[in-house]
């Protein structure tokens, strides 16, 4: 193994070693250093990727291209913020052991493997590694029956999706005779390749919650522990989009245009309309995630470099929005509240900082300037229009207009004083406050100064 090979896999080694160190520390000093080691390992992996040289391919089957390095940094920072959000919530739920941070690092390891995969086998292994970790994380709150239900639902439906992806990749291999990504191509008149792409598309649609493969999303978002949902909504979606970009970047979207158009349209419409009827905030955000993935797919259909770069920019914005939203929900949720939107009545006054972060996240998700959500949606719609997908852009704009209602419903609740007896809320703590402050700051900075990041993602996707 060459020095270049070792250099390219170092971020993965850091994440894996960090998870093992956490488990070993748990045997000596249980519940004390797990989250801190996880944060350090995640940031170290991201920092290493920032200064690693660009390598198109190595003997390990992994790559260190600008695309892979971008996602390694994004996923590492996302994992660190998710661990900061989790720390105080886990203490309140008496779950402050080493299992959670170690499993989260193993999930991050799978995500980074997806982004750095140089062949179909590693791509599949990375996807399943991260999904298997989330099966565990979703069911980790053993005192909550909803958590167990969420884990089982995710496991059953995720197993079906894994079978679709595995069978699809097997057919692609049968049709091309190679597992290398360079061999991935449009099916033409090859029946094996056509069937393989169909199965693969269905599996990837499940990973990123596209209609009609979305049914698991609101149930898992509602039942899983809130910090887990924060990471599931950001890191898992980023890895799924990375896998989609890797595969479609090799073959283009032309031969999949009609099914992708339909998936994007249905996801935007169904996601936003279903969210209108929700009274529970996590379930509403689950349907919101479905619509948000529809916006991303809409831009990919443009078939242009701008259309491929806009989703990368939006993934950064989307991660900050969801970390701020779910982080605030976790920080404001006591033992018996925080599920219904009405539980947040007046919290904007009682907890100004956390309530303000939640309000900012909702305003950004609604796409209202000067937040980063507006800039991100503008980039997506601009790419769609430049690609000539006018009808899809119209559907996207109309569905985004509908979404303003349910996002601002949360903001309204935050600043309506309740006449009922006030329920106790947890005290603000440093770890979650830091994560919320960083996420909120990113939403404001990218809202008024998006230029550097937009230029970076355009260079990456050229």
N, C-alpha and C positions, 0 to 999 in steps of 0.2 A: 504494500500500500504506500503510495507516494505522499509527500508532504501536502500536495494539493488536495488529495483525498481526505486526509486528516483534517485539513483546514475547513473543508466543506461540511463535514459532519460534526464539527465541534459544537454548534448550537444544540444539536440533538443530544450529544453527549452531556452537555451541561444540564439540560432538562431531565434526562434520565438519571444522571448522578444526583441531581437535586432531590428528585423523588425518593431515591434510595436513602439518601442522607436523612431526609425527614422521617422515614420509617425507622431507621436505626436510632435516631435521637429520641423517638417515641418510647423506645425500650428503656432509655436512661432517664430522660426528663419529660415525661408524657404531658402533652398539651401546652408546652411553653414556647417552643421555637419553630413549630411547623410552618405557620403562616409566614413568619419572617424569612425563613430559608427559602420558601416558595417564591416570595417577592424578589429576593436577591437572585435566585436562579433564573427567573423569567426575564428580569432586566439584564442579567449577564448574557443570556442567549441573544436578546435583542441587540445589545451593545456589540457583541462579537459579529453579528451579521452586518452591522453598519460599517465595520472596517475590514470585512473579508473581501478578497479579490473576486471579481466576476469570473466564474468558471462555467462554461457551457455544459460540460459533462465530466464526470470522474469515474474511476473504476468501481465506485460504490453503488452506482446507479442513481445517485443523487446529483442535483445541479445546484450551483450557487449563482444563478443568473440574477440580474437586477430585479426581475419579477419575484423570484424565490426569496431574495433578501428583503424586499419590501414586505412580503407577507410574514416573514420571520420576525421582523421588527414589530409589525402591527399586532401579531398574535402574542408576542412576548409581553408587550406593554399592556395589552388587553388582559392577559392572565394576571399580571401584577396588580392592576386596578381591581380586578374581580376578587383577588385574595384580600385586598385591603377592605373592600366592601363586605366581605364575608366574615371578617374576624369577629366583630362585636355581635353580629347576628348568631354566629355559632356558639358564642359564650352564653347568650341569652337562652338558646335552645339546648344547652348542655351537650353540645356536639364538638367541643373544642379539642378533638383528638387529631392524630396525624393522618387519619384515613382521607379526610377531605382534601387538604392541600396536596398530598401525594397523588391522589387520583386526578386532581385538576391538572397537575404537572404532566401526568401520563396522557391526559387528553390533549394538552398543548403539544406534547411530543408527536402525537398522531396528526394534529393539524399541520405542524411544520413539515412533517414527512410528506403530506399531500402537496404542499406548496413547492417542495424541493424534489418531487418525484421525477425521475428521468425515464420511467417505463410504467406500463400499465399495472404490473404486479405491485410495485411500491405504492402506486396511487390507491389501489384497492386496500392494501394493508393499512395505509394511513387513515383512510376513511373509516375502516372498521375499528381501528384502534381507538379513535376519538369517540366513535359512537358507543363502543362497549364501555368506555369510561363514563359516558353520560348515562347509560343504563344504571350504573351504580350510583352516580351523583343524584339522579332524579329520585331514587328510592332511599336516600341516605338518612332522612329524618324518620327513624323507626317509631317515634311516638306519634306520628301523624299518618293516619290511614290514607289521606289524600296523596301523600308522597309515595307510599307503596303502590297505590293505584296508578299514579303517573309513571312510575318505573316499569310496571308490568305492561301498560299500554304502549309505552315507547319501545320496550323490548320486543313485543309481538309484532308491531308494525315495522320496526326497524329490521327485524329478521327477514321479513318479506322483501323489504327494499334491498337488503344485502344480497339476497338470492337473485334479484333482478340484475343488480350490478355485476355480480360474479358471472351469471350466465351470459349477460351482454358482452362482458370482456372476453369470455371464452369463445363466443361466436366471432368477435373481432379477430381473435388470435387464429381461429380456424380459417377465417377468410383471408388473412394476410400472411399467416405463418410467422408472425413476429410479435413480441410484446413491447417493442420499442415505440415510443410516442411518435417517432418520425414515420412509422408505418401506418398511423391512423389517417384515414382518408375517407372522403364521401363514398357511399356504397355503390353508386352507379346502378348497374343492373344485377349486382351480386346480392342474392337473397340472404345469404348468411350475414353479410355486413348490414343489410337493411334491418334484419331482425335484431342483430346485436345493438345497433344504434337505438332502436325502439326501446329495448329493455334497459339500456344504459340511461336513456333520457328519463324513463319512468323512475329509476332509482335515484338519479340526481335531483329530480323534481321533489322527491320525498325529502332529501337532505336539506333542500333550501325552502321547503314548505310552499310549493306551488300547487294551486288548485288543478285537478281534483285529488292531489296526493297530500293534502294538508290536514286531514282530519285529526291527526295526532297533536297538532300544534297547540290549539287552545286548551285541550285537556292537560297536556304536560306543563304548559306555562302556568295553569291554574294550580295544579297539584304539587309540582316540584318545589323544593325550597327556593325562596326568592333569589339568593345569591347564585344558585345554580342556574336559574333562568337568565340571570344577567349575563353569565358566561355563555350559556347555550344560545342566547339571542344574538351574541356578538361574534365570539370565536368560532362556533360551529358554522354559522352562516358564512363567515369569511372563508373558512376552509372549503365549504361547498361551492361557493362562487369561484374560488381559486381552481378547483377541479374542473368546473364548467369552462372557465376561460382557457385552461390548459388543453382540454379536448377540442373545444370549438376553435381555438386558435390554430390548431393543426389542420382542421378540415373546413373551416368556415361555417356559416349558418345557412347558406343558400338552400341546401337540400332539406334542412329542418325548419325552413321559414314558416310554413303554415302551422305545424304543431307548436312551435315556439310562440308564434303570434297569438294563438289561441290560449296557451298557458299564461302568457303575460296579461292578456285581456281579462280572462276569468279571474286571475289572482287579484288584479286591481279592483275589479267590480265586486266580486264575492267578499274579499277581505274587508273592504271598507263598508259595504252594506251590512255584513254580519256584525261588525264592530259597533254599528249604531245601536244595536239591540242589547248590548252588554251592560250589566250593572256592576260587574266585578272588574277591577282595574287590571289585574294580570291577564284575565281572559280577553279583555279588550285589546291589550297590547299584543296578545297572541294573534288575534285576527289582523291587527295592524301590521305585524311582521309579515304576514302573507301578502298584504298589499304592497309593502315596501319591496319585497323580492320581485313582485310584478314590475315595479318601476325599474329595477335594475335590469331585468330581462328585456324590457322594452328598449333600453339603450343599446344592448348587445345586438339587437336585430338590425341596427343601422348598418352593420358590416363595415364601419369605418374605424380608423385608429382612434378618433375622438370617442366613438361609441364604445370602444373597449377600455379607454382610459377613464371615462366618466364614472363607471361603476367602482373603480379603485378609489377614486376620490370620495364617492358616496359611502363606501364601506368604512372609511375612517370616520366620517360624519355620523353614520348610522351606529357605529360602535360607541362613540361618545354620547349620543342621544340615549341609547339603551342603558349604558352604564349609569348615566345620570338618573334616568327614570327608575330603573330597578334598584339602584343604590339608594335613592331617596325612599322608595317604598320599603326596603329592608330596614333602613334607619328609623323610619316612622312607625313600623309595625310592632306593636306590643304582643303580649301573649294572646289576646283575644280580639284583635282588630287588624285593620289594614287590608281587608279583602274587598269590601264594597267601596265604591267611589264615595258614598255618603260618609264613610268613616273618616274622610279627609276634610270634612267641613270645618273651617276655621283654623286648620293647621298652619296656614300661611302666616297667621298671627302668633300662634303658640310656638312654632318652630320656624322662625323667619328664614334661616339659611337653608335648611333642608326643604322646606316648602317652596322656597324660591328656586332651588335647583330642579325640583320636580316640575314646577311651572315652566321654567326655561326649557326643559326637555320636551314638554308637551307642545310648547309654542314652536320649537324647532321641528318636531315631528310633523306638525301641521304645515310647515314650510313658510312660516311668516318671517319677513325680514326684520332686523338684520342678522338673524341667526344663521348658523351653518346649514340648517335644514333647507332654508330657501336657496342658498347657493348650490347645494348638492342637487336639489330637484331641478333647478334651472339648468345645471350641467347635463342632467339626464334628458330633459325635454329638448334641450338644444341639440344634443347628439341624435335624438330620435328624429327631429325635424330635418336635420342635415342629411340623414339617411333616407329621407323621403317617406317615412312612416307617419304620414299626417293623420290618418284615421286613428292609429294607435295612440298618438300623442293627444288627440282630442279626448279619447276615452280616459287617458291618464289624467289630464287636467280636470275633467269633470269629476272623476272619482276622488282626486286629491281635494277638490272643493268640498265634497261630501265629508271627508275626514276631518275638516276643521271643526265640525260640530262636536264630535266625541272627544277630540283632544282638548278643546277649550272647555268642555264640560268638567274636566278634572281641574282646570285652572279656576273656573268659577267656584267649584266646591271648596278649593283651598282658601278662598277669600270671602266665603260666606260664613258669618258667625252662626254657630249652632245654639239653639235655645235649650237643647237637651243637656243632660249631665255630661261633662267632659270626661272622655276615657283617657287613662294615663298613657303617655307615650315615652319611649326610652330616651334617656339623656343623650345628647350629642357626644361623640367620642372622636379622638384624633384620627384614627385610621380611616373610618368612613368619611370624615370631613375632608381629609386630604384627597381621597379618591373623587368625591363629589366636586371639590373645588377644581381639580385638574380637568375633569370632564366638562364642567360648566365653562371653564376658561377656554377650552378648545372649541366649544360651540360658538363662543363669541368671537374668538380670534379668526376662525375659518369663515365666519360670517362676514367679516369686514376686510379680511386680508387673505383670500384664498389663492392668490396668484402663485406663490412658490410651490404649494402642493399640487396644484393643477399642472404646472409646468413639469414637475417631477413625474407624475403618473403618465403624462403624454410621452415623455422620453422613455419610460419603462416599457410602454406598449408599442413603441415603434419597431 
